[in-house]
Amino acid sequence: LYNHVEASRFTYDVVYTNTMQAGAYRGYGATQGLFAVESIVNELADELQIDPCELRLKNMVREGEVMGQYYNEKLQSCTLDRCLLKAMEMIDWKNKPLKRDMGDKVRGLGVALAMQGSGIANIDIGTVDIKLQDDGFYTLSIGATDMGTGCDTVLAQIAAECLECDIDQIVTLGVDTDASPYDTGSYASATTYVTGMAVVKACEELKQKMIVEASVFMEVDPSHISFDGNMIYAIEDHKEMSLKDFADACFGGHKGIAMIASASHVSPTSPPPFMVGITEVDVDKATGEITLHDYVSVVDCGTIINSNLARIQAEGGIAQGIGMALYEDITYSTSGKMRNNSFMQYKIPTRMDVGKIRVDFESSYESSGPFGAKSIGEVVINTPAPAIASACAHATGFQVRTLPITAEKLLLKKDED
């Protein structure tokens, strides 16, 4: 995120534990790392008495830069600066103090940035099969599992765009590992970016096969054939054929052959999506209770394929991040037994707890992705924890560096002071 540092170092320890081990939770470690990095940047801004947004605008990564900490990749698409400026405008940042006394409560402002990846470069692979069926519809077989992210719809939209048809003409076949084409898996924010490019390749191959086969039916040179999604034309030869008639002919034997195409895609790069989160929290002076007043977020995920699904992804990820920041905690007894072994004890936020969440987008164009798209799956969980921590610090004067941030921790910090 901050590409202009003169030196950096990353270290870690691997620890054997008899308690519950770490596992993947949407952000694959980036969530914890960004909580640390963005909290440090916020503390730095407060120490220097610099506006935390202005500090970021001076130091953030920009499009066209080579990222030394990110495999020396050149950043081809980035609107992070515009994301931050839009988020500031949405919450009216410039006209609000970082701390505001509200009587019984104190309101604080906090900000955080985030980046992630789009699949794992040179590892993640997506494969699809697409087939023209009778009556002129298509079946799209994928190996990526829709876990509620909407990838069945997104990949169908990409296919419909490539084939210039209505999305209702695309039937997406659910995953069956005995029959579906191979896909590394629906993880690492890979599906739209990696499998989406496999869809683009397969559709292009299918269109070429259709053009060649149509030239056989019409007895014309393939270079004379054009296809607009509904009709196949040989304008120079004054011939045409509907897609439905062509599909029926392919299934009719004689000259016809089945129109099937397969394609795989592995990306040599992993272009990062970016996100900005700004929040206002109210802290009760007497009890330390934390209430989210407002949360605005702006995301750069390249070209948005499906705006509704992208917005839901962002809102859901923010809600998860709020849970991590304020509610979710694993505790153990002195004998090592986990106390939070059900949702009666392990608290996740409800819709009533997450407050007002507002999401917007600043599009960029990632040339290596389908129609300019990057990922959105994981980046959306990363900003709430550091943004909320900073807002609480501004409200109370006490920086909490462990999650979740609770009323007890704020009050204990106050007592220590």
C-alpha positions as CSV (number, residue, x, y, z in Angstrom):
1,L,0.0,0.0,0.0
2,Y,2.9,2.4,0.8
3,N,5.3,1.7,-2.0
4,H,7.7,4.6,-1.3
5,V,9.3,3.3,1.9
6,E,13.0,3.0,1.7
7,A,13.3,-0.2,3.5
8,S,10.9,-2.9,4.8
9,R,11.1,-6.3,6.4
10,F,8.6,-9.1,7.0
11,T,9.2,-11.7,9.6
12,Y,7.0,-14.4,11.2
13,D,7.1,-17.3,13.7
14,V,5.5,-20.7,13.2
15,V,4.0,-21.9,16.5
16,Y,2.8,-25.3,17.5
17,T,-0.4,-25.0,19.6
18,N,-2.8,-27.3,21.4
19,T,-5.6,-24.7,21.1
20,M,-7.6,-24.1,18.0
21,Q,-5.3,-23.6,15.0
22,A,-5.5,-20.7,12.6
23,G,-7.6,-21.2,9.4
24,A,-8.6,-19.3,6.3
25,Y,-11.2,-16.7,7.0
26,R,-11.8,-14.6,3.9
27,G,-8.6,-12.6,4.1
28,Y,-5.9,-15.4,4.4
29,G,-3.8,-13.4,6.9
30,A,-4.0,-10.1,5.1
31,T,-6.7,-9.1,7.5
32,Q,-4.5,-9.5,10.5
33,G,-1.5,-7.9,8.7
34,L,-3.5,-4.9,7.6
35,F,-4.9,-4.4,11.1
36,A,-1.3,-4.0,12.2
37,V,0.0,-1.8,9.3
38,E,-3.0,0.5,9.2
39,S,-3.1,0.9,12.9
40,I,0.6,1.9,12.9
41,V,-0.1,4.4,10.1
42,N,-3.0,5.9,12.1
43,E,-0.9,6.1,15.3
44,L,1.9,7.7,13.2
45,A,-0.5,10.4,11.9
46,D,-1.8,11.1,15.4
47,E,1.8,11.3,16.7
48,L,2.8,13.7,13.9
49,Q,-0.5,15.6,14.2
50,I,-1.2,15.0,10.5
51,D,-4.6,14.3,9.1
52,P,-4.6,10.5,8.6
53,C,-6.2,10.8,5.1
54,E,-3.6,13.4,4.0
55,L,-0.8,11.2,5.2
56,R,-2.1,8.4,3.1
57,L,-2.6,10.5,0.0
58,K,1.1,11.5,0.2
59,N,2.4,8.0,0.6
60,M,0.0,5.5,-1.1
61,V,0.8,3.4,-4.1
62,R,-0.2,4.8,-7.5
63,E,-1.0,3.3,-10.9
64,G,2.1,2.5,-13.0
65,E,4.4,2.0,-10.1
66,V,6.5,-1.2,-9.7
67,M,5.7,-2.7,-6.3
68,G,8.9,-4.0,-4.7
69,Q,7.0,-5.7,-1.9
70,Y,4.6,-7.4,-4.3
71,Y,6.8,-9.6,-6.5
72,N,8.0,-6.5,-8.4
73,E,4.8,-6.4,-10.3
74,K,3.9,-3.2,-12.2
75,L,0.6,-1.8,-11.0
76,Q,-1.6,-1.7,-14.2
77,S,-4.8,-0.5,-12.5
78,C,-5.4,1.5,-9.4
79,T,-7.8,4.2,-8.3
80,L,-7.0,4.1,-4.6
81,D,-6.5,7.8,-4.5
82,R,-9.9,8.4,-6.0
83,C,-11.4,5.9,-3.6
84,L,-10.1,7.8,-0.6
85,L,-11.2,11.1,-1.9
86,K,-14.7,9.8,-2.6
87,A,-14.9,8.1,0.8
88,M,-13.9,11.4,2.4
89,E,-16.6,13.2,0.5
90,M,-19.2,10.6,1.4
91,I,-18.7,11.0,5.1
92,D,-17.9,14.8,4.9
93,W,-14.4,14.2,6.4
94,K,-13.1,17.7,5.9
95,N,-15.9,19.3,7.9
96,K,-15.7,16.9,10.9
97,P,-13.2,16.7,13.7
98,L,-11.5,13.4,14.6
99,K,-13.2,13.7,18.0
100,R,-16.5,15.2,18.8
101,D,-18.2,15.5,22.2
102,M,-21.9,14.4,21.9
103,G,-22.8,14.7,25.6
104,D,-23.1,11.3,27.1
105,K,-21.0,9.9,24.2
106,V,-17.9,10.8,22.3
107,R,-17.8,10.3,18.5
108,G,-14.6,9.4,16.7
109,L,-13.5,9.2,13.1
110,G,-11.2,6.5,11.7
111,V,-9.9,5.5,8.3
112,A,-8.1,2.5,6.8
113,L,-6.9,1.3,3.4
114,A,-6.6,-2.2,2.1
115,M,-5.3,-4.2,-0.9
116,Q,-5.5,-7.9,-1.6
117,G,-4.9,-10.1,-4.7
118,S,-6.7,-11.7,-7.6
119,G,-5.9,-15.4,-7.4
120,I,-2.4,-16.8,-6.9
121,A,-0.2,-16.0,-9.8
122,N,1.1,-19.0,-11.8
123,I,-0.8,-21.4,-9.5
124,D,-4.6,-20.9,-9.7
125,I,-6.2,-22.4,-12.8
126,G,-9.8,-22.1,-14.0
127,T,-11.3,-24.4,-16.7
128,V,-14.6,-24.2,-18.4
129,D,-16.5,-26.1,-21.1
130,I,-19.2,-24.4,-23.2
131,K,-21.5,-26.1,-25.6
132,L,-24.1,-24.8,-28.1
133,Q,-27.3,-26.7,-27.6
134,D,-30.3,-27.2,-29.8
135,D,-32.7,-24.2,-30.1
136,G,-29.6,-21.9,-29.8
137,F,-28.9,-21.8,-26.0
138,Y,-25.6,-22.6,-24.4
139,T,-24.5,-24.7,-21.4
140,L,-21.5,-23.5,-19.4
141,S,-19.8,-26.1,-17.3
142,I,-17.5,-24.7,-14.6
143,G,-15.4,-26.1,-11.8
144,A,-15.7,-23.1,-9.6
145,T,-18.1,-23.5,-6.7
146,D,-20.6,-20.8,-6.0
147,M,-20.5,-20.3,-2.2
148,G,-23.0,-17.5,-2.3
149,T,-20.7,-15.2,-4.1
150,G,-22.8,-15.3,-7.3
151,C,-20.0,-16.7,-9.5
152,D,-22.6,-18.8,-11.5
153,T,-24.3,-15.5,-12.5
154,V,-21.0,-13.6,-13.1
155,L,-19.5,-16.3,-15.3
156,A,-22.8,-16.6,-17.2
157,Q,-22.7,-12.8,-17.7
158,I,-19.2,-12.9,-19.1
159,A,-20.2,-15.7,-21.5
160,A,-23.3,-13.8,-22.6
161,E,-21.2,-10.7,-23.3
162,C,-18.7,-12.7,-25.3
163,L,-21.4,-14.5,-27.3
164,E,-23.5,-11.3,-27.7
165,C,-26.6,-13.0,-26.3
166,D,-29.0,-12.6,-23.5
167,I,-27.9,-14.1,-20.2
168,D,-31.1,-16.3,-20.2
169,Q,-29.5,-18.2,-23.1
170,I,-26.6,-19.3,-20.8
171,V,-27.3,-22.3,-18.5
172,T,-24.6,-22.7,-15.9
173,L,-24.1,-26.2,-14.7
174,G,-23.4,-26.7,-11.0
175,V,-20.2,-28.3,-9.9
176,D,-19.8,-32.1,-9.9
177,T,-16.2,-33.1,-9.4
178,D,-16.8,-36.3,-11.5
179,A,-18.0,-34.3,-14.5
180,S,-17.0,-30.7,-14.1
181,P,-13.8,-29.3,-15.7
182,Y,-10.9,-28.8,-13.3
183,D,-10.7,-25.6,-11.2
184,T,-8.2,-25.0,-8.4
185,G,-11.1,-23.8,-6.2
186,S,-13.2,-20.9,-5.1
187,Y,-10.6,-19.3,-2.9
188,A,-8.0,-16.5,-3.0
189,S,-10.4,-14.1,-4.8
190,A,-9.7,-16.1,-8.0
191,T,-13.1,-16.9,-9.6
192,T,-14.1,-13.8,-11.6
193,Y,-10.5,-12.9,-12.5
194,V,-9.1,-16.4,-13.3
195,T,-12.1,-18.5,-14.3
196,G,-13.7,-15.5,-16.0
197,M,-10.7,-15.3,-18.4
198,A,-11.2,-19.1,-19.1
199,V,-14.8,-18.3,-20.1
200,V,-13.6,-15.5,-22.4
201,K,-11.1,-17.9,-24.1
202,A,-13.7,-20.7,-24.4
203,C,-16.3,-18.4,-25.9
204,E,-13.8,-17.1,-28.5
205,E,-12.9,-20.7,-29.5
206,L,-16.6,-21.6,-29.7
207,K,-17.4,-18.6,-32.0
208,Q,-14.5,-19.6,-34.3
209,K,-15.8,-23.2,-34.5
210,M,-19.3,-21.9,-35.2
211,I,-18.0,-19.6,-38.0
212,V,-16.2,-22.5,-39.7
213,E,-19.1,-24.8,-39.4
214,A,-21.6,-22.2,-40.7
215,S,-19.3,-21.7,-43.7
216,V,-19.7,-25.4,-44.5
217,F,-23.5,-25.2,-44.2
218,M,-23.7,-22.1,-46.4
219,E,-21.0,-23.2,-48.7
220,V,-19.1,-20.0,-48.5
221,D,-15.6,-19.0,-47.4
222,P,-15.2,-18.7,-43.5
223,S,-13.9,-15.1,-44.0
224,H,-17.3,-14.1,-45.3
225,I,-19.1,-15.2,-42.1
226,S,-20.2,-12.8,-39.4
227,F,-22.2,-13.5,-36.2
228,D,-24.1,-11.0,-34.1
229,G,-25.3,-13.3,-31.4
230,N,-28.7,-14.0,-33.0
231,M,-28.0,-14.4,-36.8
232,I,-25.2,-15.8,-38.8
233,Y,-24.5,-13.8,-42.0
234,A,-22.6,-14.3,-45.2
235,I,-23.4,-10.8,-46.5
236,E,-21.2,-11.0,-49.7
237,D,-23.0,-14.2,-50.7
238,H,-26.5,-13.0,-49.7
239,K,-27.0,-15.8,-47.2
240,E,-28.1,-15.9,-43.6
241,M,-29.1,-18.3,-40.9
242,S,-30.6,-17.9,-37.4
243,L,-28.6,-19.2,-34.5
244,K,-31.5,-21.6,-33.7
245,D,-31.5,-23.1,-37.2
246,F,-27.7,-23.4,-37.1
247,A,-27.9,-25.2,-33.7
248,D,-30.6,-27.6,-35.0
249,A,-28.5,-28.3,-38.1
250,C,-25.5,-29.1,-35.9
251,F,-27.5,-31.8,-34.1
252,G,-29.0,-33.1,-37.4
253,G,-26.2,-35.3,-38.6
254,H,-24.9,-35.2,-42.2
255,K,-22.6,-32.2,-42.2
256,G,-23.3,-31.2,-38.6
257,I,-20.9,-31.6,-35.7
258,A,-21.3,-30.7,-32.0
259,M,-20.2,-27.2,-31.1
260,I,-18.1,-27.6,-27.9
261,A,-15.1,-25.6,-26.7
262,S,-12.9,-25.9,-23.6
263,A,-10.4,-23.5,-22.2
264,S,-8.2,-23.0,-19.2
265,H,-6.5,-19.9,-17.7
266,V,-3.6,-19.3,-15.4
267,S,-2.5,-15.7,-14.8
268,P,1.2,-14.8,-14.5
269,T,0.1,-11.8,-12.3
270,S,-2.3,-11.2,-9.4
271,P,-3.5,-7.6,-9.8
272,P,-4.6,-6.2,-6.4
273,P,-8.0,-4.7,-5.8
274,F,-8.1,-1.7,-3.4
275,M,-10.5,-0.5,-0.8
276,V,-11.0,2.5,1.6
277,G,-13.1,2.4,4.7
278,I,-14.0,5.3,7.0
279,T,-16.1,5.0,10.1
280,E,-17.7,7.0,12.8
281,V,-18.2,5.4,16.2
282,D,-19.8,6.5,19.4
283,V,-18.3,5.5,22.7
284,D,-20.3,5.9,25.9
285,K,-18.4,7.9,28.4
286,A,-19.7,5.9,31.4
287,T,-19.8,2.3,30.1
288,G,-17.3,2.3,27.2
289,E,-20.0,0.8,25.0
290,I,-19.1,1.2,21.3
291,T,-21.8,1.9,18.7
292,L,-21.2,2.2,15.0
293,H,-22.7,5.4,13.7
294,D,-21.7,5.3,10.1
295,Y,-19.4,3.3,7.8
296,V,-18.5,4.3,4.2
297,S,-16.4,2.3,1.8
298,V,-15.2,2.7,-1.7
299,V,-13.8,-0.2,-3.7
300,D,-11.6,-0.5,-6.8
301,C,-12.2,-4.0,-8.2
302,G,-11.5,-3.0,-11.8
303,T,-14.5,-3.2,-14.1
304,I,-17.6,-4.2,-12.2
305,I,-19.2,-7.2,-13.8
306,N,-22.4,-7.3,-11.6
307,S,-22.9,-4.2,-9.5
308,N,-25.5,-5.8,-7.2
309,L,-23.3,-8.8,-6.4
310,A,-20.2,-6.6,-5.9
311,R,-22.1,-4.3,-3.5
312,I,-23.4,-7.3,-1.5
313,Q,-19.9,-8.7,-1.4
314,A,-18.6,-5.4,0.0
315,E,-21.4,-5.1,2.6
316,G,-21.0,-8.7,3.7
317,G,-17.2,-8.4,4.0
318,I,-17.6,-5.2,6.0
319,A,-20.1,-6.9,8.4
320,Q,-17.6,-9.7,8.9
321,G,-14.8,-7.2,9.6
322,I,-17.0,-5.4,12.1
323,G,-17.6,-8.8,13.8
324,M,-13.9,-9.3,14.0
325,A,-13.3,-5.8,15.3
326,L,-15.9,-5.6,18.0
327,Y,-17.5,-8.9,18.9
328,E,-15.8,-12.2,17.9
329,D,-13.4,-13.7,20.5
330,I,-12.2,-17.1,21.4
331,T,-11.4,-17.6,25.1
332,Y,-10.1,-20.6,27.1
333,S,-10.4,-21.7,30.6
334,T,-7.3,-22.3,32.8
335,S,-7.5,-25.9,31.8
336,G,-7.4,-25.0,28.1
337,K,-11.0,-25.7,27.3
338,M,-12.7,-23.4,24.8
339,R,-15.5,-21.4,26.3
340,N,-17.0,-20.1,23.1
341,N,-18.1,-23.4,21.5
342,S,-21.4,-22.3,20.2
343,F,-23.1,-19.1,18.8
344,M,-24.6,-18.6,22.3
345,Q,-21.2,-17.7,23.5
346,Y,-19.3,-16.8,20.3
347,K,-21.0,-13.5,19.3
348,I,-21.3,-12.4,15.7
349,P,-22.9,-9.1,14.7
350,T,-26.6,-9.1,13.6
351,R,-28.0,-6.6,11.1
352,M,-28.9,-4.4,14.1
353,D,-25.2,-4.3,15.2
354,V,-23.4,-3.3,12.0
355,G,-25.2,0.1,11.8
356,K,-25.3,2.0,8.5
357,I,-23.0,0.6,5.8
358,R,-22.6,2.7,2.6
359,V,-20.6,1.3,-0.4
360,D,-19.5,2.9,-3.6
361,F,-17.0,2.1,-6.3
362,E,-14.2,3.7,-8.4
363,S,-13.7,1.6,-11.5
364,S,-10.3,1.0,-13.0
365,Y,-9.4,-1.2,-16.0
366,E,-7.2,-4.3,-15.5
367,S,-6.1,-5.4,-18.9
368,S,-5.3,-8.9,-17.8
369,G,-8.8,-9.6,-16.4
370,P,-12.1,-10.3,-18.1
371,F,-13.4,-7.0,-19.5
372,G,-11.1,-5.2,-17.1
373,A,-12.2,-6.9,-13.9
374,K,-10.2,-7.7,-10.8
375,S,-11.3,-9.5,-7.6
376,I,-13.5,-8.3,-4.7
377,G,-14.0,-11.4,-2.6
378,E,-11.4,-10.9,0.2
379,V,-10.3,-7.2,0.2
380,V,-13.7,-6.2,1.6
381,I,-13.1,-7.6,5.1
382,N,-9.8,-5.8,5.8
383,T,-10.6,-2.1,6.6
384,P,-13.1,-2.3,9.5
385,A,-10.7,-3.4,12.3
386,P,-8.1,-0.7,11.8
387,A,-10.6,2.0,11.0
388,I,-12.7,1.2,14.0
389,A,-9.6,1.0,16.3
390,S,-8.5,4.4,15.1
391,A,-12.0,5.9,15.6
392,C,-12.1,4.5,19.1
393,A,-8.7,5.9,19.8
394,H,-9.7,9.3,18.6
395,A,-12.9,9.2,20.8
396,T,-11.2,8.0,23.9
397,G,-7.5,8.8,23.6
398,F,-6.6,5.1,24.0
399,Q,-5.3,2.9,21.3
400,V,-6.5,-0.7,21.6
401,R,-4.1,-3.1,19.8
402,T,-5.8,-6.4,20.3
403,L,-9.1,-7.6,18.8
404,P,-12.0,-7.5,19.6
405,I,-12.1,-3.9,20.9
406,T,-14.5,-4.1,23.8
407,A,-15.9,-1.7,26.4
408,E,-13.8,-3.5,29.0
409,K,-10.6,-2.8,27.2
410,L,-11.4,0.9,26.7
411,L,-12.3,1.3,30.4
412,L,-9.2,-0.6,31.5
413,K,-7.0,1.6,29.3
414,K,-8.7,4.6,30.9
415,D,-8.0,3.3,34.4
416,E,-4.4,2.6,33.5
417,D,-4.0,6.1,32.3
